[in-house]
Amino acid sequence: MKWDEFKALVSGLSAETPLGKMVSIRSENDKDTIKRFTKEQKRIRNEWRSRSAQNMDKQTFEHAMIGFEKMFEAMAK
């Protein structure tokens, strides 16, 4: 199966399926929604984010660090 076909199939999954729930938890970025996550949902999301961070290439990491520096500079002003 080609990647585009797989993406099309996965994007059609309902959030009510186990895989759909997992994808929904892992991809959530709304702070208020995350605050209402259960302990298990937070664990799932944090494990996914940690794994994603470990697989980050050097250029992406450096770009993210520059973004953090700018964010902290703006907060300090």
mmCIF file of the N, C-alpha and C atoms, coordinates in Angstrom:
data_MODEL
# 
_entry.id   MODEL 
# 
loop_
_atom_site.group_PDB 
_atom_site.id 
_atom_site.type_symbol 
_atom_site.label_atom_id 
_atom_site.label_alt_id 
_atom_site.label_comp_id 
_atom_site.label_asym_id 
_atom_site.label_entity_id 
_atom_site.label_seq_id 
_atom_site.pdbx_PDB_ins_code 
_atom_site.Cartn_x 
_atom_site.Cartn_y 
_atom_site.Cartn_z 
_atom_site.occupancy 
_atom_site.B_iso_or_equiv 
_atom_site.pdbx_formal_charge 
_atom_site.auth_seq_id 
_atom_site.auth_comp_id 
_atom_site.auth_asym_id 
_atom_site.auth_atom_id 
_atom_site.pdbx_PDB_model_num 
ATOM 1   N N  . MET A 1 1  ? 0.848   -1.175 0.000  1.00 0.00 ? 1  MET A N  1 
ATOM 2   C CA . MET A 1 1  ? 0.000   0.000  0.000  1.00 0.00 ? 1  MET A CA 1 
ATOM 3   C C  . MET A 1 1  ? 0.892   1.237  0.000  1.00 0.00 ? 1  MET A C  1 
ATOM 4   N N  . LYS A 1 2  ? 0.581   2.174  -0.854 1.00 0.00 ? 2  LYS A N  1 
ATOM 5   C CA . LYS A 1 2  ? 1.354   3.406  -0.932 1.00 0.00 ? 2  LYS A CA 1 
ATOM 6   C C  . LYS A 1 2  ? 0.956   4.340  0.209  1.00 0.00 ? 2  LYS A C  1 
ATOM 7   N N  . TRP A 1 3  ? 1.889   5.232  0.574  1.00 0.00 ? 3  TRP A N  1 
ATOM 8   C CA . TRP A 1 3  ? 1.691   6.133  1.699  1.00 0.00 ? 3  TRP A CA 1 
ATOM 9   C C  . TRP A 1 3  ? 0.439   6.995  1.528  1.00 0.00 ? 3  TRP A C  1 
ATOM 10  N N  . ASP A 1 4  ? 0.217   7.549  0.339  1.00 0.00 ? 4  ASP A N  1 
ATOM 11  C CA . ASP A 1 4  ? -0.945  8.401  0.107  1.00 0.00 ? 4  ASP A CA 1 
ATOM 12  C C  . ASP A 1 4  ? -2.254  7.642  0.328  1.00 0.00 ? 4  ASP A C  1 
ATOM 13  N N  . GLU A 1 5  ? -2.283  6.400  -0.102 1.00 0.00 ? 5  GLU A N  1 
ATOM 14  C CA . GLU A 1 5  ? -3.483  5.582  0.102  1.00 0.00 ? 5  GLU A CA 1 
ATOM 15  C C  . GLU A 1 5  ? -3.696  5.320  1.587  1.00 0.00 ? 5  GLU A C  1 
ATOM 16  N N  . PHE A 1 6  ? -2.621  5.008  2.294  1.00 0.00 ? 6  PHE A N  1 
ATOM 17  C CA . PHE A 1 6  ? -2.704  4.768  3.733  1.00 0.00 ? 6  PHE A CA 1 
ATOM 18  C C  . PHE A 1 6  ? -3.202  6.014  4.462  1.00 0.00 ? 6  PHE A C  1 
ATOM 19  N N  . LYS A 1 7  ? -2.635  7.183  4.120  1.00 0.00 ? 7  LYS A N  1 
ATOM 20  C CA . LYS A 1 7  ? -3.064  8.432  4.757  1.00 0.00 ? 7  LYS A CA 1 
ATOM 21  C C  . LYS A 1 7  ? -4.545  8.685  4.517  1.00 0.00 ? 7  LYS A C  1 
ATOM 22  N N  . ALA A 1 8  ? -5.008  8.426  3.312  1.00 0.00 ? 8  ALA A N  1 
ATOM 23  C CA . ALA A 1 8  ? -6.419  8.639  2.986  1.00 0.00 ? 8  ALA A CA 1 
ATOM 24  C C  . ALA A 1 8  ? -7.308  7.731  3.834  1.00 0.00 ? 8  ALA A C  1 
ATOM 25  N N  . LEU A 1 9  ? -6.896  6.486  4.014  1.00 0.00 ? 9  LEU A N  1 
ATOM 26  C CA . LEU A 1 9  ? -7.681  5.555  4.826  1.00 0.00 ? 9  LEU A CA 1 
ATOM 27  C C  . LEU A 1 9  ? -7.684  5.963  6.294  1.00 0.00 ? 9  LEU A C  1 
ATOM 28  N N  . VAL A 1 10 ? -6.531  6.334  6.805  1.00 0.00 ? 10 VAL A N  1 
ATOM 29  C CA . VAL A 1 10 ? -6.427  6.714  8.214  1.00 0.00 ? 10 VAL A CA 1 
ATOM 30  C C  . VAL A 1 10 ? -7.185  8.011  8.487  1.00 0.00 ? 10 VAL A C  1 
ATOM 31  N N  . SER A 1 11 ? -7.141  8.954  7.563  1.00 0.00 ? 11 SER A N  1 
ATOM 32  C CA . SER A 1 11 ? -7.825  10.229 7.788  1.00 0.00 ? 11 SER A CA 1 
ATOM 33  C C  . SER A 1 11 ? -9.335  10.050 7.860  1.00 0.00 ? 11 SER A C  1 
ATOM 34  N N  . GLY A 1 12 ? -9.849  8.955  7.311  1.00 0.00 ? 12 GLY A N  1 
ATOM 35  C CA . GLY A 1 12 ? -11.275 8.706  7.357  1.00 0.00 ? 12 GLY A CA 1 
ATOM 36  C C  . GLY A 1 12 ? -11.735 7.970  8.607  1.00 0.00 ? 12 GLY A C  1 
ATOM 37  N N  . LEU A 1 13 ? -10.810 7.642  9.494  1.00 0.00 ? 13 LEU A N  1 
ATOM 38  C CA . LEU A 1 13 ? -11.181 6.930  10.716 1.00 0.00 ? 13 LEU A CA 1 
ATOM 39  C C  . LEU A 1 13 ? -11.968 7.834  11.654 1.00 0.00 ? 13 LEU A C  1 
ATOM 40  N N  . SER A 1 14 ? -12.953 7.279  12.261 1.00 0.00 ? 14 SER A N  1 
ATOM 41  C CA . SER A 1 14 ? -13.736 8.005  13.256 1.00 0.00 ? 14 SER A CA 1 
ATOM 42  C C  . SER A 1 14 ? -12.935 8.106  14.552 1.00 0.00 ? 14 SER A C  1 
ATOM 43  N N  . ALA A 1 15 ? -13.151 9.181  15.276 1.00 0.00 ? 15 ALA A N  1 
ATOM 44  C CA . ALA A 1 15 ? -12.491 9.341  16.576 1.00 0.00 ? 15 ALA A CA 1 
ATOM 45  C C  . ALA A 1 15 ? -13.030 8.345  17.595 1.00 0.00 ? 15 ALA A C  1 
ATOM 46  N N  . GLU A 1 16 ? -14.059 7.616  17.229 1.00 0.00 ? 16 GLU A N  1 
ATOM 47  C CA . GLU A 1 16 ? -14.647 6.624  18.128 1.00 0.00 ? 16 GLU A CA 1 
ATOM 48  C C  . GLU A 1 16 ? -13.946 5.272  18.049 1.00 0.00 ? 16 GLU A C  1 
ATOM 49  N N  . THR A 1 17 ? -13.082 5.077  17.056 1.00 0.00 ? 17 THR A N  1 
ATOM 50  C CA . THR A 1 17 ? -12.336 3.821  16.960 1.00 0.00 ? 17 THR A CA 1 
ATOM 51  C C  . THR A 1 17 ? -11.107 3.919  17.863 1.00 0.00 ? 17 THR A C  1 
ATOM 52  N N  . PRO A 1 18 ? -10.561 2.800  18.303 1.00 0.00 ? 18 PRO A N  1 
ATOM 53  C CA . PRO A 1 18 ? -9.361  2.850  19.146 1.00 0.00 ? 18 PRO A CA 1 
ATOM 54  C C  . PRO A 1 18 ? -8.202  3.608  18.492 1.00 0.00 ? 18 PRO A C  1 
ATOM 55  N N  . LEU A 1 19 ? -7.959  3.356  17.214 1.00 0.00 ? 19 LEU A N  1 
ATOM 56  C CA . LEU A 1 19 ? -6.875  4.059  16.523 1.00 0.00 ? 19 LEU A CA 1 
ATOM 57  C C  . LEU A 1 19 ? -7.198  5.539  16.388 1.00 0.00 ? 19 LEU A C  1 
ATOM 58  N N  . GLY A 1 20 ? -8.452  5.851  16.086 1.00 0.00 ? 20 GLY A N  1 
ATOM 59  C CA . GLY A 1 20 ? -8.870  7.244  15.975 1.00 0.00 ? 20 GLY A CA 1 
ATOM 60  C C  . GLY A 1 20 ? -8.700  7.996  17.288 1.00 0.00 ? 20 GLY A C  1 
ATOM 61  N N  . LYS A 1 21 ? -9.008  7.346  18.395 1.00 0.00 ? 21 LYS A N  1 
ATOM 62  C CA . LYS A 1 21 ? -8.831  7.970  19.720 1.00 0.00 ? 21 LYS A CA 1 
ATOM 63  C C  . LYS A 1 21 ? -7.356  8.250  19.987 1.00 0.00 ? 21 LYS A C  1 
ATOM 64  N N  . MET A 1 22 ? -6.503  7.266  19.635 1.00 0.00 ? 22 MET A N  1 
ATOM 65  C CA . MET A 1 22 ? -5.067  7.417  19.855 1.00 0.00 ? 22 MET A CA 1 
ATOM 66  C C  . MET A 1 22 ? -4.519  8.583  19.040 1.00 0.00 ? 22 MET A C  1 
ATOM 67  N N  . VAL A 1 23 ? -4.914  8.660  17.781 1.00 0.00 ? 23 VAL A N  1 
ATOM 68  C CA . VAL A 1 23 ? -4.463  9.749  16.914 1.00 0.00 ? 23 VAL A CA 1 
ATOM 69  C C  . VAL A 1 23 ? -4.942  11.081 17.464 1.00 0.00 ? 23 VAL A C  1 
ATOM 70  N N  . SER A 1 24 ? -6.174  11.124 17.927 1.00 0.00 ? 24 SER A N  1 
ATOM 71  C CA . SER A 1 24 ? -6.742  12.352 18.475 1.00 0.00 ? 24 SER A CA 1 
ATOM 72  C C  . SER A 1 24 ? -5.958  12.824 19.708 1.00 0.00 ? 24 SER A C  1 
ATOM 73  N N  . ILE A 1 25 ? -5.631  11.909 20.588 1.00 0.00 ? 25 ILE A N  1 
ATOM 74  C CA . ILE A 1 25 ? -4.868  12.246 21.800 1.00 0.00 ? 25 ILE A CA 1 
ATOM 75  C C  . ILE A 1 25 ? -3.481  12.740 21.422 1.00 0.00 ? 25 ILE A C  1 
ATOM 76  N N  . ARG A 1 26 ? -2.819  12.021 20.518 1.00 0.00 ? 26 ARG A N  1 
ATOM 77  C CA . ARG A 1 26 ? -1.448  12.373 20.150 1.00 0.00 ? 26 ARG A CA 1 
ATOM 78  C C  . ARG A 1 26 ? -1.354  13.710 19.434 1.00 0.00 ? 26 ARG A C  1 
ATOM 79  N N  . SER A 1 27 ? -2.389  14.087 18.704 1.00 0.00 ? 27 SER A N  1 
ATOM 80  C CA . SER A 1 27 ? -2.312  15.297 17.884 1.00 0.00 ? 27 SER A CA 1 
ATOM 81  C C  . SER A 1 27 ? -2.964  16.513 18.528 1.00 0.00 ? 27 SER A C  1 
ATOM 82  N N  . GLU A 1 28 ? -3.522  16.370 19.706 1.00 0.00 ? 28 GLU A N  1 
ATOM 83  C CA . GLU A 1 28 ? -4.215  17.494 20.352 1.00 0.00 ? 28 GLU A CA 1 
ATOM 84  C C  . GLU A 1 28 ? -3.221  18.586 20.752 1.00 0.00 ? 28 GLU A C  1 
ATOM 85  N N  . ASN A 1 29 ? -3.571  19.835 20.436 1.00 0.00 ? 29 ASN A N  1 
ATOM 86  C CA . ASN A 1 29 ? -2.718  20.963 20.797 1.00 0.00 ? 29 ASN A CA 1 
ATOM 87  C C  . ASN A 1 29 ? -3.457  22.036 21.594 1.00 0.00 ? 29 ASN A C  1 
ATOM 88  N N  . ASP A 1 30 ? -4.764  21.877 21.766 1.00 0.00 ? 30 ASP A N  1 
ATOM 89  C CA . ASP A 1 30 ? -5.538  22.857 22.517 1.00 0.00 ? 30 ASP A CA 1 
ATOM 90  C C  . ASP A 1 30 ? -5.254  22.710 24.009 1.00 0.00 ? 30 ASP A C  1 
ATOM 91  N N  . LYS A 1 31 ? -4.740  23.773 24.619 1.00 0.00 ? 31 LYS A N  1 
ATOM 92  C CA . LYS A 1 31 ? -4.327  23.715 26.025 1.00 0.00 ? 31 LYS A CA 1 
ATOM 93  C C  . LYS A 1 31 ? -5.480  23.362 26.958 1.00 0.00 ? 31 LYS A C  1 
ATOM 94  N N  . ASP A 1 32 ? -6.665  23.914 26.695 1.00 0.00 ? 32 ASP A N  1 
ATOM 95  C CA . ASP A 1 32 ? -7.817  23.628 27.558 1.00 0.00 ? 32 ASP A CA 1 
ATOM 96  C C  . ASP A 1 32 ? -8.236  22.168 27.459 1.00 0.00 ? 32 ASP A C  1 
ATOM 97  N N  . THR A 1 33 ? -8.194  21.622 26.265 1.00 0.00 ? 33 THR A N  1 
ATOM 98  C CA . THR A 1 33 ? -8.537  20.213 26.075 1.00 0.00 ? 33 THR A CA 1 
ATOM 99  C C  . THR A 1 33 ? -7.514  19.331 26.774 1.00 0.00 ? 33 THR A C  1 
ATOM 100 N N  . ILE A 1 34 ? -6.247  19.662 26.651 1.00 0.00 ? 34 ILE A N  1 
ATOM 101 C CA . ILE A 1 34 ? -5.188  18.873 27.287 1.00 0.00 ? 34 ILE A CA 1 
ATOM 102 C C  . ILE A 1 34 ? -5.321  18.909 28.802 1.00 0.00 ? 34 ILE A C  1 
ATOM 103 N N  . LYS A 1 35 ? -5.730  20.051 29.351 1.00 0.00 ? 35 LYS A N  1 
ATOM 104 C CA . LYS A 1 35 ? -5.934  20.151 30.803 1.00 0.00 ? 35 LYS A CA 1 
ATOM 105 C C  . LYS A 1 35 ? -7.001  19.173 31.283 1.00 0.00 ? 35 LYS A C  1 
ATOM 106 N N  . ARG A 1 36 ? -7.969  18.867 30.423 1.00 0.00 ? 36 ARG A N  1 
ATOM 107 C CA . ARG A 1 36 ? -9.054  17.958 30.798 1.00 0.00 ? 36 ARG A CA 1 
ATOM 108 C C  . ARG A 1 36 ? -8.732  16.493 30.501 1.00 0.00 ? 36 ARG A C  1 
ATOM 109 N N  . PHE A 1 37 ? -7.561  16.224 29.935 1.00 0.00 ? 37 PHE A N  1 
ATOM 110 C CA . PHE A 1 37 ? -7.168  14.842 29.666 1.00 0.00 ? 37 PHE A CA 1 
ATOM 111 C C  . PHE A 1 37 ? -7.079  14.060 30.971 1.00 0.00 ? 37 PHE A C  1 
ATOM 112 N N  . THR A 1 38 ? -7.365  12.778 30.877 1.00 0.00 ? 38 THR A N  1 
ATOM 113 C CA . THR A 1 38 ? -7.150  11.893 32.018 1.00 0.00 ? 38 THR A CA 1 
ATOM 114 C C  . THR A 1 38 ? -5.642  11.653 32.161 1.00 0.00 ? 38 THR A C  1 
ATOM 115 N N  . LYS A 1 39 ? -5.264  11.055 33.253 1.00 0.00 ? 39 LYS A N  1 
ATOM 116 C CA . LYS A 1 39 ? -3.851  10.735 33.478 1.00 0.00 ? 39 LYS A CA 1 
ATOM 117 C C  . LYS A 1 39 ? -3.320  9.835  32.357 1.00 0.00 ? 39 LYS A C  1 
ATOM 118 N N  . GLU A 1 40 ? -4.132  8.876  31.936 1.00 0.00 ? 40 GLU A N  1 
ATOM 119 C CA . GLU A 1 40 ? -3.729  7.954  30.872 1.00 0.00 ? 40 GLU A CA 1 
ATOM 120 C C  . GLU A 1 40 ? -3.583  8.685  29.538 1.00 0.00 ? 40 GLU A C  1 
ATOM 121 N N  . GLN A 1 41 ? -4.486  9.586  29.221 1.00 0.00 ? 41 GLN A N  1 
ATOM 122 C CA . GLN A 1 41 ? -4.389  10.351 27.975 1.00 0.00 ? 41 GLN A CA 1 
ATOM 123 C C  . GLN A 1 41 ? -3.134  11.219 27.969 1.00 0.00 ? 41 GLN A C  1 
ATOM 124 N N  . LYS A 1 42 ? -2.818  11.826 29.101 1.00 0.00 ? 42 LYS A N  1 
ATOM 125 C CA . LYS A 1 42 ? -1.597  12.634 29.190 1.00 0.00 ? 42 LYS A CA 1 
ATOM 126 C C  . LYS A 1 42 ? -0.357  11.779 29.001 1.00 0.00 ? 42 LYS A C  1 
ATOM 127 N N  . ARG A 1 43 ? -0.388  10.571 29.563 1.00 0.00 ? 43 ARG A N  1 
ATOM 128 C CA . ARG A 1 43 ? 0.748   9.650  29.407 1.00 0.00 ? 43 ARG A CA 1 
ATOM 129 C C  . ARG A 1 43 ? 0.935   9.297  27.932 1.00 0.00 ? 43 ARG A C  1 
ATOM 130 N N  . ILE A 1 44 ? -0.156  8.971  27.257 1.00 0.00 ? 44 ILE A N  1 
ATOM 131 C CA . ILE A 1 44 ? -0.090  8.616  25.832 1.00 0.00 ? 44 ILE A CA 1 
ATOM 132 C C  . ILE A 1 44 ? 0.481   9.775  25.037 1.00 0.00 ? 44 ILE A C  1 
ATOM 133 N N  . ARG A 1 45 ? -0.010  10.981 25.268 1.00 0.00 ? 45 ARG A N  1 
ATOM 134 C CA . ARG A 1 45 ? 0.446   12.155 24.521 1.00 0.00 ? 45 ARG A CA 1 
ATOM 135 C C  . ARG A 1 45 ? 1.915   12.454 24.810 1.00 0.00 ? 45 ARG A C  1 
ATOM 136 N N  . ASN A 1 46 ? 2.305   12.390 26.077 1.00 0.00 ? 46 ASN A N  1 
ATOM 137 C CA . ASN A 1 46 ? 3.691   12.684 26.448 1.00 0.00 ? 46 ASN A CA 1 
ATOM 138 C C  . ASN A 1 46 ? 4.668   11.652 25.879 1.00 0.00 ? 46 ASN A C  1 
ATOM 139 N N  . GLU A 1 47 ? 4.287   10.381 25.889 1.00 0.00 ? 47 GLU A N  1 
ATOM 140 C CA . GLU A 1 47 ? 5.159   9.354  25.311 1.00 0.00 ? 47 GLU A CA 1 
ATOM 141 C C  . GLU A 1 47 ? 5.344   9.585  23.819 1.00 0.00 ? 47 GLU A C  1 
ATOM 142 N N  . TRP A 1 48 ? 4.280   9.954  23.125 1.00 0.00 ? 48 TRP A N  1 
ATOM 143 C CA . TRP A 1 48 ? 4.360   10.210 21.691 1.00 0.00 ? 48 TRP A CA 1 
ATOM 144 C C  . TRP A 1 48 ? 5.256   11.404 21.414 1.00 0.00 ? 48 TRP A C  1 
ATOM 145 N N  . ARG A 1 49 ? 5.082   12.476 22.184 1.00 0.00 ? 49 ARG A N  1 
ATOM 146 C CA . ARG A 1 49 ? 5.887   13.675 21.977 1.00 0.00 ? 49 ARG A CA 1 
ATOM 147 C C  . ARG A 1 49 ? 7.353   13.408 22.280 1.00 0.00 ? 49 ARG A C  1 
ATOM 148 N N  . SER A 1 50 ? 7.632   12.605 23.302 1.00 0.00 ? 50 SER A N  1 
ATOM 149 C CA . SER A 1 50 ? 9.020   12.260 23.625 1.00 0.00 ? 50 SER A CA 1 
ATOM 150 C C  . SER A 1 50 ? 9.651   11.454 22.499 1.00 0.00 ? 50 SER A C  1 
ATOM 151 N N  . ARG A 1 51 ? 8.911   10.503 21.972 1.00 0.00 ? 51 ARG A N  1 
ATOM 152 C CA . ARG A 1 51 ? 9.420   9.678  20.871 1.00 0.00 ? 51 ARG A CA 1 
ATOM 153 C C  . ARG A 1 51 ? 9.664   10.542 19.640 1.00 0.00 ? 51 ARG A C  1 
ATOM 154 N N  . SER A 1 52 ? 8.755   11.457 19.369 1.00 0.00 ? 52 SER A N  1 
ATOM 155 C CA . SER A 1 52 ? 8.918   12.342 18.212 1.00 0.00 ? 52 SER A CA 1 
ATOM 156 C C  . SER A 1 52 ? 10.144  13.228 18.374 1.00 0.00 ? 52 SER A C  1 
ATOM 157 N N  . ALA A 1 53 ? 10.382  13.704 19.592 1.00 0.00 ? 53 ALA A N  1 
ATOM 158 C CA . ALA A 1 53 ? 11.533  14.565 19.848 1.00 0.00 ? 53 ALA A CA 1 
ATOM 159 C C  . ALA A 1 53 ? 12.845  13.796 19.670 1.00 0.00 ? 53 ALA A C  1 
ATOM 160 N N  . GLN A 1 54 ? 12.859  12.528 20.034 1.00 0.00 ? 54 GLN A N  1 
ATOM 161 C CA . GLN A 1 54 ? 14.074  11.723 19.889 1.00 0.00 ? 54 GLN A CA 1 
ATOM 162 C C  . GLN A 1 54 ? 14.419  11.482 18.429 1.00 0.00 ? 54 GLN A C  1 
ATOM 163 N N  . ASN A 1 55 ? 13.413  11.497 17.577 1.00 0.00 ? 55 ASN A N  1 
ATOM 164 C CA . ASN A 1 55 ? 13.629  11.234 16.157 1.00 0.00 ? 55 ASN A CA 1 
ATOM 165 C C  . ASN A 1 55 ? 13.850  12.513 15.343 1.00 0.00 ? 55 ASN A C  1 
ATOM 166 N N  . MET A 1 56 ? 13.964  13.641 16.006 1.00 0.00 ? 56 MET A N  1 
ATOM 167 C CA . MET A 1 56 ? 14.114  14.920 15.327 1.00 0.00 ? 56 MET A CA 1 
ATOM 168 C C  . MET A 1 56 ? 15.528  15.058 14.771 1.00 0.00 ? 56 MET A C  1 
ATOM 169 N N  . ASP A 1 57 ? 15.640  15.516 13.528 1.00 0.00 ? 57 ASP A N  1 
ATOM 170 C CA . ASP A 1 57 ? 16.961  15.712 12.959 1.00 0.00 ? 57 ASP A CA 1 
ATOM 171 C C  . ASP A 1 57 ? 17.577  17.011 13.503 1.00 0.00 ? 57 ASP A C  1 
ATOM 172 N N  . LYS A 1 58 ? 18.875  17.168 13.297 1.00 0.00 ? 58 LYS A N  1 
ATOM 173 C CA . LYS A 1 58 ? 19.606  18.286 13.883 1.00 0.00 ? 58 LYS A CA 1 
ATOM 174 C C  . LYS A 1 58 ? 19.081  19.634 13.393 1.00 0.00 ? 58 LYS A C  1 
ATOM 175 N N  . GLN A 1 59 ? 18.764  19.747 12.110 1.00 0.00 ? 59 GLN A N  1 
ATOM 176 C CA . GLN A 1 59 ? 18.289  21.018 11.564 1.00 0.00 ? 59 GLN A CA 1 
ATOM 177 C C  . GLN A 1 59 ? 16.938  21.407 12.182 1.00 0.00 ? 59 GLN A C  1 
ATOM 178 N N  . THR A 1 60 ? 16.037  20.449 12.315 1.00 0.00 ? 60 THR A N  1 
ATOM 179 C CA . THR A 1 60 ? 14.735  20.725 12.923 1.00 0.00 ? 60 THR A CA 1 
ATOM 180 C C  . THR A 1 60 ? 14.913  21.118 14.384 1.00 0.00 ? 60 THR A C  1 
ATOM 181 N N  . PHE A 1 61 ? 15.805  20.420 15.089 1.00 0.00 ? 61 PHE A N  1 
ATOM 182 C CA . PHE A 1 61 ? 16.081  20.737 16.490 1.00 0.00 ? 61 PHE A CA 1 
ATOM 183 C C  . PHE A 1 61 ? 16.597  22.162 16.630 1.00 0.00 ? 61 PHE A C  1 
ATOM 184 N N  . GLU A 1 62 ? 17.558  22.523 15.794 1.00 0.00 ? 62 GLU A N  1 
ATOM 185 C CA . GLU A 1 62 ? 18.127  23.871 15.872 1.00 0.00 ? 62 GLU A CA 1 
ATOM 186 C C  . GLU A 1 62 ? 17.081  24.933 15.557 1.00 0.00 ? 62 GLU A C  1 
ATOM 187 N N  . HIS A 1 63 ? 16.229  24.661 14.592 1.00 0.00 ? 63 HIS A N  1 
ATOM 188 C CA . HIS A 1 63 ? 15.152  25.589 14.253 1.00 0.00 ? 63 HIS A CA 1 
ATOM 189 C C  . HIS A 1 63 ? 14.199  25.756 15.444 1.00 0.00 ? 63 HIS A C  1 
ATOM 190 N N  . ALA A 1 64 ? 13.869  24.655 16.109 1.00 0.00 ? 64 ALA A N  1 
ATOM 191 C CA . ALA A 1 64 ? 12.994  24.716 17.280 1.00 0.00 ? 64 ALA A CA 1 
ATOM 192 C C  . ALA A 1 64 ? 13.651  25.505 18.413 1.00 0.00 ? 64 ALA A C  1 
ATOM 193 N N  . MET A 1 65 ? 14.948  25.312 18.615 1.00 0.00 ? 65 MET A N  1 
ATOM 194 C CA . MET A 1 65 ? 15.648  26.033 19.674 1.00 0.00 ? 65 MET A CA 1 
ATOM 195 C C  . MET A 1 65 ? 15.659  27.546 19.405 1.00 0.00 ? 65 MET A C  1 
ATOM 196 N N  . ILE A 1 66 ? 15.830  27.927 18.162 1.00 0.00 ? 66 ILE A N  1 
ATOM 197 C CA . ILE A 1 66 ? 15.781  29.351 17.809 1.00 0.00 ? 66 ILE A CA 1 
ATOM 198 C C  . ILE A 1 66 ? 14.397  29.907 18.135 1.00 0.00 ? 66 ILE A C  1 
ATOM 199 N N  . GLY A 1 67 ? 13.371  29.140 17.825 1.00 0.00 ? 67 GLY A N  1 
ATOM 200 C CA . GLY A 1 67 ? 12.005  29.557 18.156 1.00 0.00 ? 67 GLY A CA 1 
ATOM 201 C C  . GLY A 1 67 ? 11.804  29.721 19.647 1.00 0.00 ? 67 GLY A C  1 
ATOM 202 N N  . PHE A 1 68 ? 12.343  28.794 20.450 1.00 0.00 ? 68 PHE A N  1 
ATOM 203 C CA . PHE A 1 68 ? 12.236  28.911 21.906 1.00 0.00 ? 68 PHE A CA 1 
ATOM 204 C C  . PHE A 1 68 ? 12.979  30.150 22.411 1.00 0.00 ? 68 PHE A C  1 
ATOM 205 N N  . GLU A 1 69 ? 14.167  30.387 21.876 1.00 0.00 ? 69 GLU A N  1 
ATOM 206 C CA . GLU A 1 69 ? 14.934  31.567 22.287 1.00 0.00 ? 69 GLU A CA 1 
ATOM 207 C C  . GLU A 1 69 ? 14.150  32.849 22.021 1.00 0.00 ? 69 GLU A C  1 
ATOM 208 N N  . LYS A 1 70 ? 13.555  32.940 20.834 1.00 0.00 ? 70 LYS A N  1 
ATOM 209 C CA . LYS A 1 70 ? 12.766  34.124 20.493 1.00 0.00 ? 70 LYS A CA 1 
ATOM 210 C C  . LYS A 1 70 ? 11.557  34.265 21.409 1.00 0.00 ? 70 LYS A C  1 
ATOM 211 N N  . MET A 1 71 ? 10.931  33.150 21.735 1.00 0.00 ? 71 MET A N  1 
ATOM 212 C CA . MET A 1 71 ? 9.773   33.163 22.618 1.00 0.00 ? 71 MET A CA 1 
ATOM 213 C C  . MET A 1 71 ? 10.170  33.678 24.006 1.00 0.00 ? 71 MET A C  1 
ATOM 214 N N  . PHE A 1 72 ? 11.279  33.165 24.547 1.00 0.00 ? 72 PHE A N  1 
ATOM 215 C CA . PHE A 1 72 ? 11.719  33.590 25.873 1.00 0.00 ? 72 PHE A CA 1 
ATOM 216 C C  . PHE A 1 72 ? 12.163  35.054 25.873 1.00 0.00 ? 72 PHE A C  1 
ATOM 217 N N  . GLU A 1 73 ? 12.790  35.494 24.799 1.00 0.00 ? 73 GLU A N  1 
ATOM 218 C CA . GLU A 1 73 ? 13.188  36.914 24.681 1.00 0.00 ? 73 GLU A CA 1 
ATOM 219 C C  . GLU A 1 73 ? 11.941  37.803 24.706 1.00 0.00 ? 73 GLU A C  1 
ATOM 220 N N  . ALA A 1 74 ? 10.930  37.397 23.975 1.00 0.00 ? 74 ALA A N  1 
ATOM 221 C CA . ALA A 1 74 ? 9.680   38.182 23.930 1.00 0.00 ? 74 ALA A CA 1 
ATOM 222 C C  . ALA A 1 74 ? 9.002   38.205 25.300 1.00 0.00 ? 74 ALA A C  1 
ATOM 223 N N  . MET A 1 75 ? 9.082   37.120 26.011 1.00 0.00 ? 75 MET A N  1 
ATOM 224 C CA . MET A 1 75 ? 8.470   37.058 27.347 1.00 0.00 ? 75 MET A CA 1 
ATOM 225 C C  . MET A 1 75 ? 9.220   37.938 28.339 1.00 0.00 ? 75 MET A C  1 
ATOM 226 N N  . ALA A 1 76 ? 10.525  38.080 28.146 1.00 0.00 ? 76 ALA A N  1 
ATOM 227 C CA . ALA A 1 76 ? 11.346  38.842 29.083 1.00 0.00 ? 76 ALA A CA 1 
ATOM 228 C C  . ALA A 1 76 ? 11.195  40.351 28.892 1.00 0.00 ? 76 ALA A C  1 
ATOM 229 N N  . LYS A 1 77 ? 10.665  40.757 27.757 1.00 0.00 ? 77 LYS A N  1 
ATOM 230 C CA . LYS A 1 77 ? 10.535  42.191 27.470 1.00 0.00 ? 77 LYS A CA 1 
ATOM 231 C C  . LYS A 1 77 ? 9.370   42.797 28.187 1.00 0.00 ? 77 LYS A C  1 
# 
